[in-house]
Amino acid sequence: MTTRDTAARWVLIGSILGGVSYIAAWRMGLPAPLELAWKGSGVGLLAVHAALKARNRDGWLLTAVMTLGVLGDVLLGVQFIVGAVAFLIGHAVAIGLYLTNRRPALGRSQLALALLLVPATVFIAFMLPADRAAAPGVAFYTLGLSLMAATAWTSRFPRFTVGIGALMFLVSDLVIFAKMGPLPDTFLTGLAVWVPYYLGQLLICVGVVGAARGHVPAQPVRVSDKC
């Protein structure tokens, strides 16, 4: 194991500690900058982990996705719309990553899930906000979010990490939109937002990193090899 790999492992451990312990910050009454820094530590260190593990375009795209994720985490606490835009750009980068790593063949049930996920999620998100003026913006954001989850599910990356992680991210954001309508803003709903969000990002990160490490790009066939 190289020094870089050792550093990446410790950074990943630090991310898990930061992401899990952030829940404790909710009851501490910390100054806003300190709480936002704590909030950003989980995914921020995932971005560092991805950068330390990056060896090719996929690795750097993952680093960009995680970096935009931590920007979204922090900016949501400053200006909600700006944070949502950061996340939306991250979803667009993730879609590019997943589309360039499409799974060669899909089962019917897998394809059906991917096709139904987008319209169903957008419709649910549109119906959730009590302020109907916010519904179109929520639906537009959810379009990008659900496309990210659908393309993650149909990518070559492992479904038990990247696919499920993307779906957990989607569920987390749906809970946020539900808090704009029927769900109360309580400790439990806060957990329902943060836990699937951070675990989803963690699964996406380790899943893409692991797949990139084990992926051997196809070599071009030369004429001499066929003779």
C-alpha positions in Angstrom: 0.0 0.0 0.0 1.4 3.4 -1.0 1.5 6.5 1.2 -1.2 7.9 -1.0 -3.4 4.9 -0.4 -2.8 5.1 3.4 -3.7 8.7 3.4 -6.9 8.0 1.4 -7.9 5.3 4.0 -7.4 7.7 6.9 -9.3 10.4 5.1 -12.2 8.0 4.5 -12.3 7.1 8.2 -12.3 10.9 9.0 -15.2 11.3 6.6 -17.2 8.6 8.4 -16.5 10.1 11.8 -17.4 13.6 10.5 -20.6 12.4 8.8 -21.9 10.4 11.7 -20.9 12.8 14.5 -22.5 15.7 12.7 -25.9 14.6 14.2 -24.5 15.6 17.6 -24.0 19.1 16.4 -27.8 19.7 16.1 -28.3 20.0 19.9 -25.1 21.9 20.7 -26.1 25.4 19.7 -22.9 26.0 17.8 -22.1 29.2 15.8 -23.4 28.8 12.3 -20.0 28.8 10.6 -18.7 26.0 12.9 -21.8 23.9 12.4 -21.6 24.3 8.6 -18.0 23.3 8.7 -18.9 20.2 10.7 -21.7 19.4 8.2 -19.4 19.7 5.3 -16.6 17.6 6.8 -18.3 14.3 5.9 -18.7 14.8 2.1 -15.7 17.2 2.0 -13.4 14.4 3.1 -15.1 12.1 0.6 -14.0 14.6 -2.1 -10.4 14.4 -0.8 -10.6 10.6 -0.7 -11.8 10.5 -4.3 -9.0 12.9 -5.3 -6.4 10.7 -3.6 -7.7 7.7 -5.4 -8.2 9.3 -8.8 -6.2 7.7 -11.6 -8.3 8.6 -14.6 -11.2 10.7 -15.9 -13.8 8.7 -13.9 -11.9 9.4 -10.7 -11.7 13.1 -11.3 -15.4 13.2 -12.3 -16.2 11.5 -9.0 -14.0 14.1 -7.2 -16.0 16.9 -8.9 -19.3 15.3 -7.9 -18.2 15.1 -4.2 -16.8 18.6 -4.3 -20.1 20.0 -5.6 -21.8 17.9 -3.0 -20.0 19.6 -0.1 -20.5 23.0 -1.7 -24.2 22.2 -1.7 -24.1 21.0 1.9 -22.6 24.3 3.1 -24.4 26.7 0.7 -27.8 25.3 1.7 -27.2 26.8 5.1 -26.4 30.1 3.6 -28.7 30.5 0.6 -31.0 27.5 -0.1 -31.3 28.2 -3.9 -27.6 28.5 -4.4 -27.0 25.3 -2.5 -29.6 23.5 -4.7 -27.9 24.8 -7.8 -24.6 23.4 -6.6 -26.2 20.0 -6.1 -27.9 20.2 -9.5 -24.6 20.8 -11.2 -23.2 17.9 -9.3 -26.0 15.7 -10.5 -25.2 16.7 -14.1 -21.6 15.8 -13.7 -22.6 12.4 -12.1 -25.0 11.7 -15.0 -22.0 12.2 -17.4 -20.0 9.8 -15.3 -22.7 7.2 -15.3 -23.6 7.5 -19.0 -20.0 7.0 -20.0 -19.9 3.8 -17.9 -23.2 2.3 -19.0 -23.9 -1.4 -18.2 -23.7 -3.5 -21.4 -27.0 -5.3 -20.8 -30.0 -4.6 -18.6 -32.7 -6.9 -17.4 -36.3 -5.9 -18.0 -37.0 -5.2 -14.3 -33.9 -3.1 -14.1 -34.7 -1.1 -17.2 -38.3 -0.7 -16.0 -37.2 0.8 -12.7 -34.9 3.2 -14.4 -37.6 4.4 -16.8 -40.3 4.7 -14.1 -38.1 6.3 -11.5 -37.8 9.7 -13.3 -41.5 10.5 -13.9 -42.7 9.0 -10.6 -40.1 10.9 -8.5 -40.7 14.2 -10.3 -44.5 13.8 -9.8 -44.2 13.0 -6.1 -41.8 15.9 -5.5 -44.1 18.3 -7.4 -47.0 17.4 -5.1 -45.1 17.8 -1.8 -44.5 21.5 -1.2 -47.4 23.4 0.6 -46.3 26.5 -1.2 -47.4 25.7 -4.8 -45.3 28.5 -6.2 -42.2 26.4 -5.2 -43.5 23.2 -6.8 -42.1 23.9 -10.4 -38.6 24.6 -9.1 -38.7 21.5 -6.9 -39.8 19.4 -9.9 -37.1 20.8 -12.1 -34.4 20.0 -9.5 -35.9 16.5 -9.0 -35.7 15.9 -12.7 -31.9 16.2 -12.5 -31.8 14.2 -9.2 -33.9 11.3 -10.6 -31.9 11.2 -13.8 -28.8 10.9 -11.7 -30.3 8.0 -9.8 -31.6 6.3 -12.9 -28.3 6.5 -14.7 -26.4 5.3 -11.6 -28.7 2.3 -11.5 -28.0 1.5 -15.1 -24.2 2.1 -15.0 -21.6 -0.6 -14.7 -20.8 0.4 -11.1 -22.1 -1.9 -8.4 -25.8 -1.5 -7.6 -25.3 -2.5 -4.0 -23.1 0.6 -3.5 -23.5 3.2 -6.3 -27.1 2.3 -7.3 -28.4 2.0 -3.8 -26.4 5.1 -2.7 -28.0 7.2 -5.5 -31.5 6.0 -4.5 -30.7 6.9 -0.9 -29.7 10.4 -2.0 -33.0 10.7 -3.8 -35.0 9.5 -0.8 -33.2 12.1 1.4 -34.2 15.0 -0.9 -37.8 13.8 -1.1 -37.9 14.0 2.7 -36.6 17.6 2.4 -39.5 18.4 0.0 -41.9 16.6 2.3 -40.8 19.0 5.1 -41.9 21.8 2.9 -45.4 20.3 3.1 -46.9 17.5 5.2 -43.9 16.5 7.4 -43.0 18.4 10.5 -39.4 19.6 11.0 -38.3 17.3 13.9 -35.2 15.5 15.0 -36.5 12.3 13.4 -37.2 14.0 10.0 -33.7 15.5 10.3 -32.3 12.0 10.6 -34.4 10.9 7.7 -32.7 13.6 5.6 -29.1 13.3 6.8 -28.6 9.6 7.3 -29.6 8.4 3.8 -27.9 11.5 2.3 -24.5 10.9 3.9 -24.6 7.1 3.6 -25.7 7.5 -0.1 -22.7 9.8 -0.8 -20.4 7.4 1.0 -21.7 4.4 -1.0 -21.4 6.2 -4.3 -17.8 7.3 -3.5 -16.5 3.9 -2.3 -18.4 2.1 -5.1 -17.0 4.2 -7.9 -13.5 4.2 -6.4 -13.6 0.4 -6.0 -14.9 -0.2 -9.5 -12.4 2.1 -11.0 -9.6 0.2 -9.2 -10.7 -3.1 -10.6 -11.6 -1.9 -14.1 -9.3 -2.7 -17.0 -10.1 -0.6 -20.1 -10.7 -2.6 -23.2 -7.6 -2.7 -25.5 -8.0 -1.8 -29.2 -7.7 -4.8 -31.5 -4.8 -4.5 -33.9 -4.8 -6.1 -37.3 -1.7 -8.2 -36.4 -3.6 -9.6 -33.4 -6.2 -11.1 -35.7 -3.8 -12.9 -38.0 
